[in-house]
Amino acid sequence: MGRFRRQMYEEYANQHSNEYSNDESYNAAYKKVKKIKGFYSHLKVFIIVNLIIIVSSLTRDNLHGGIDFSGLSQWHTYSTAFFWGIGLVAHGLSVFGSDLFFSSDWEQKKIQKYMDKDAENKNKWE
């Protein structure tokens, strides 16, 4: 099985040889773009499936083509979106990183802000 898997990887690499480079920064950027593309595909499927669920809940009990809005007030209409949404948020955090709220230089900016504020207070009384 090992030879088969290695052969499969080599064939894949030969088919997609233009996608890879020896440049590490290019490879890192390429992987990041692929992850972002995967997240947006996940988001697209999430929206489509949940729209289908909501529309089907409007016509669930009515076979004559009428719209029954009572399905919108039931938990099962939104439960899939809720639990899948938790997974989608986790996927988004894994793609965009936990630096979504606190960027990598946020801590340094805050430290500098408090140091400047402290320096102003010291100069105020001198």
Secondary structure as the mmCIF struct_conf table of DSSP 4:
data_model
#
loop_
_struct_conf.conf_type_id
_struct_conf.id
_struct_conf.beg_label_comp_id
_struct_conf.beg_label_asym_id
_struct_conf.beg_label_seq_id
_struct_conf.end_label_comp_id
_struct_conf.end_label_asym_id
_struct_conf.end_label_seq_id
HELX_RH_AL_P HELX_RH_AL_P1 GLY A 2 GLN A 15
TURN_TY1_P TURN_TY1_P1 HIS A 16 HIS A 16
HELX_RH_3T_P HELX_RH_3T_P1 SER A 17 GLU A 19
BEND BEND1 ASN A 22 ASN A 22
HELX_RH_AL_P HELX_RH_AL_P2 GLU A 24 LEU A 58
BEND BEND2 THR A 59 ASP A 61
TURN_TY1_P TURN_TY1_P2 LEU A 63 HIS A 64
BEND BEND3 GLY A 65 GLY A 65
HELX_RH_3T_P HELX_RH_3T_P2 PHE A 69 SER A 73
BEND BEND4 GLN A 74 GLN A 74
HELX_RH_AL_P HELX_RH_AL_P3 TRP A 75 PHE A 96
HELX_RH_3T_P HELX_RH_3T_P3 SER A 98 LEU A 100
TURN_TY1_P TURN_TY1_P3 PHE A 101 PHE A 101
BEND BEND5 PHE A 102 PHE A 102
TURN_TY1_P TURN_TY1_P4 SER A 104 ASP A 105
HELX_RH_AL_P HELX_RH_AL_P4 TRP A 106 LYS A 124
TURN_TY1_P TURN_TY1_P5 TRP A 125 TRP A 125
#
